[in-house]
């Protein structure tokens, strides 16, 4: 195995052989290039370490759903004749069953076999199968899910499993490294090993509204250019330290594949309802969800046009009371966009008093 010093020597030998080092290059130039290469090799090592450590905790998920479709008796090419046989033998219609297969990813969050994924990955499934990175397969049971958050927890009967550490998504900054891990197109690749893609945090507090083909609206998402493809849903988005900062959930694409516009649910949002999901409890909205000294209050404000606007208050405990430290309206943070007004009006308000005023 090559050491870093060997790689550096080979690198500069190649440059010299192909004449890529100019004649007037000074020792300072070479030293600077060497430092740059060392930095790149350090990043390479960091990504490889994350791929190995977190990759072992990423699973492939396949689901089976039984669906019924209506089929009609149309075999004779004559509408009147066909209608007679349809009504006489089958009534108005007949039902056929077929198996619908779904694919996604998930991340093991403790050694006892609990796996965090997207709700839409396992929604309506009659059977949930999990494939570990080492190739072992298990049938999973649904522990809890929440449609609105698009998160779910499933469990397999296994012990001493590798698991990923959950990070802190509230400390994220645009431009930081982001690594997406999952099992895209696993039906074609036919390998249990997850794929790893590298990018950056492109933006924060993004929203994806609902539309005709998707009734679910997403708020306060992380945007990344790390490639996310079909099958990545439910897999982790991690930082360069290997801590989970989000759960991959969606992409914007004109062709169905990655175009560098992917989205993940912030892991701190997942933490707030994780206890509910683990216990199989319903997540209640319009009231606080608290985890330690931090929490979230979700409400809906009805405008004069009778449309509902989702508002999320981030709260934290201080001196025995809960105070608002951020407000997001339709996924847009007022702290980031209206910091001066926010600090002067809201930051000292108790969220209970604030909600009474609304």
N, C-alpha and C positions, 0 to 999 in steps of 0.2 A: 504494500500500500504506500502511495506517495505521501510524503509529508508536505506541509505548506512550503517549506524552504525548497523542496525539490520542484514543486509546481512553479515557484517564482523563477528558479534557474531555467527551467524548460521554457517558460513564457518569454524571457529575455533572449534566450538562444534562438527561438523562432523569430522574434523581431529582428535580430541581427542577421540571420540567414536570408530573410526576405527583404532586407534593406529598409526595414520600417523604423529604425532608429537613425535619425538624421546625423550627418557628420559633425555638426556643431553642437550636438547634444551635450549638455554639461552633466556633471555628477549630480547636481541639484535636481535636474530634470528627471534623471533616472531614479533618484531617490524618491521624488514625488510620485512617479509612476508606480514604483514599488509599493509605496504607502497606499495608493489607490487600489492596487490589486489586493493587498492585504485586507483592506476594508471590504472589498467585494467577496473575498474568500470567507471572511467572518460572517457576512450576511448569508452566504451560501450554506455555511455550517449551521447557522441558527435556523434557517428554513428546513434543512435536512433533519435537524434534531426535533423540530416541531412535527414534521411529517411522520417521523418514527414514533414519537411518544404519544401525540394526540391521535395519529392515524390508527393506532391499536384500539382506541376507544370509539372509533366511528364504525357504524354498522350499516349494512344494506337492509332495506325493508321492502318486502313485497306483500301485496294484499290481494285477496280474492273477494269479489263481490258477486252475488247472484242477482242477475237482472232479468226482468221479464219484458218481452217486447210483443206487441200485437202483430200478428201476421194474418193475412187474408187469403182466401181461396181464389186464386186467379190463374187458372191453367188452360182455359179453353179459348181465350181470345175474343169471347163474345160477352159483353157487359151484362146483358140480361141473363144469359145462361150461367155466367159466373156468380151473379148475385143470387140466383135461385139456389145453387148448390151451397153457397156460403151460408145463407140463412137456414136452409133445410138441415145441413149436417153440422154446422158449427155455431149457429146463432149469429150474433153480430160480429164476433171476432174469436180468435183463439190465441192463447198465450204460449210463447216459447221462452225457455230459460237459456241463458248463456252466462258464462263466467267472464267477468271483467277483471283484468289484471292491472294492478297499480304498482308503481315503483317509487322509492324515495330513500332517504337516509335518516340517520339518527345518531345521537351521541350518548354514550353511557355516562351517567352522572354520579354513580356510586358503585362500589364493588359487588353489590347485591343484585345487580341485573336490572336496575331502573334506567330507562332510556327516554331522553327528551327528544321530541320530534314535532313536526307540524300537525295540526288537527286535520288539515286537508289531505295529508298522506294516508291517514288511517280511517277517515270518515266513512261510515257505512260498511266497513269491511266485515265479512263473515269469518275471515281467517287472516291472521297477521303472522308472517314468517320473518325471522330475523337471521341474517348471516353475519357472523363476526369476521373480523379481519383475518383470523387464523383459519377460516373456512368452516367452522362449526355452525350448524343450523339449529334454530330453536323456534318453536311456536310461541308467540307472545300473547299476553293478555292486556287488554286496555285497563289502565288504572283510573285515569281521569283525562278529560279534554275540555277545551273551551273554544267555542266557535269564534267568538269575537276576537280573542287574542291570537287565534290560529296556532294554538299550542296543545300538546298532548303528552302524556307519560304512559309508556307501555312497560311491561316487565317480562323478563324471561327467567326460567328456573336455572340459574347458574350462580356460582359464587367465585370470589377472588378474581373478579374481572378487572382489567385495566379501565380506568375512568379518567375523564378530563376535568380539570379544575376550572371553575367558573370565575371569570374576571369581573371587572368593574367597567361597565359601558358608560358611566357618567363622566369618566375622565378622558374619553376619546377626543382626539383632535383631528381635523382634516389634514390629510397628508401622511398620517401614520400608516405603517405596514399593516396589511390585512391578508390573511391566508384562509382560503375557502377549502374545506375538505368534505368529500362526499362520494357518492357512487353514481355519477351521471352515466346514462346509457349502459347500465350494468347488464341488460339483456344482450347487448351486442359484444361487450368486452368479455363477459363470462369469467370475471375474476373477483374474488372477495376483497382484494386490496383497494382501499379508497384512492381517489385521485386528489392531487394537491395543486392548487393554483395560487399564484402570488399577485398581489396588487396593493392598492392603498385605500384608505378611507377617502372616498371622493367627496362626500358631504354627509351632514347629520340632519336629523329632524325632517326627513322627507316624508311625504304622504302620497298614497296611491288611492284615489277615490274609487268607489264602486261604479260599475257600468254594466251593460246588458249581459256580458258573458261572465261577469264576476260580481256577485252581490256583496262580497265582503270588502270593506274599506280598511286600509292600513294607515296607521298614524305613527309618527315619530320613528321612522325607520332609519337604519344606517345604509348609506349608499356606498358601493364599492365597485372598482373595476376588476377585481379578482374574478376570473371567469366562473359563472354559475350557469349550469346547464340542466335540462330535464333529468331528474333523478337526484339532484343536489338538495332539493327541498328537505328541510329537517336536519341537515348536516350543520356542523358548527362553522362559524367565522371566528378565527382566533387571531390573537396578536403575536408579535415576534417572540414573546415570552412563552407562548404555548397556552395561554389562558383563553377560555371561550368568552368572546365579547358579543356574540350574536348568534341567532339561528337563521340560516339562509331560508328565504321564503319566496322570493319572486324575482323576475327579470322583466325588463322592457326589451322587446325584440321584434323586428319585422319579419324574421325568418324562423323563429322558434328556438334558435341557439343563442349562445352568449354574444353580446355586442358591447360588453364592457359596462353595462348598466344593470347591476344586480343590487338586491336589497336584503337586509337581514333585520330580524326583530332584536332590539337591544336586550342583552342578557339580564340587565337589571329589571326590565319589565317582566321577563320570565320569572325572575326570583320572587317577585311580589305575589304571584299566584301558584308558585311551585308547590307550596304546602297543600293547597287545595287540590291540585292535580294528584299529588302523591296519595292523598287520603280519599280521592274520588269524590270530593265535595264540589258543589256548584260554586262558581265564581260569581260573587254578587257585585254589581256595578251600581254607581250612584252613591257609593259609600267608600270608606277608606279601605285600602289593602296595605297592611303594615308588615315590614320585615325589619326587626331590630329598631334602630333609631330613624329609619327612613320609611317613607310610604308614598302612596299615590291615592288621590281622590279623583274619581271619574264621574262627570255629570254631563247632562245635555242641556243646552240653552235653546229655547224655542224663540225664533226671531218673529218679527212682525209679519213676515210672509209665511209663517207657520212651517218653516223648515228647521230641522234640528242641527245644531252645531256641537260636535263633541269637544269638551274642554277637559284637560287633565291637569291637576294640581300636583306638583311634587312637594312633599312635605318632609320636614325633619324635626326631631325632638330636641328641644333646647330649654333648659331650666324648668323641666317638668311639663312643658306645653308644646304643642305642635305648631310649627310655623311654615308658611309657604316660602319656598325658595325658587320655584319656577312654575310658570303656567304655559301650557301649550294649547293653542286654539287651532283645531284641525291639523295638528301635528307641527305647527309653527311655534317655536319657542319665543315667548315674549322677552325673556332674558337676553337672548342673542340678538334680537332685532330691535328691542326698545329698552335697552338696559337702563338708561337714565330715568325714564318714566317709571319703570318697574321698581327700581331701587327706592325711589322716593315715595311710592304709593303703596306697594304691596308687601315688600320684603319683611316688614315688621308686623304684618297682620296675622292673627291666628286664623287658621283655615276655617274653623267653625264659625267665627264671627264673619269672615268673608263670605261664606256660603249663605249665611242668613240674609246678607245684603242683596243677594242675586235674585 
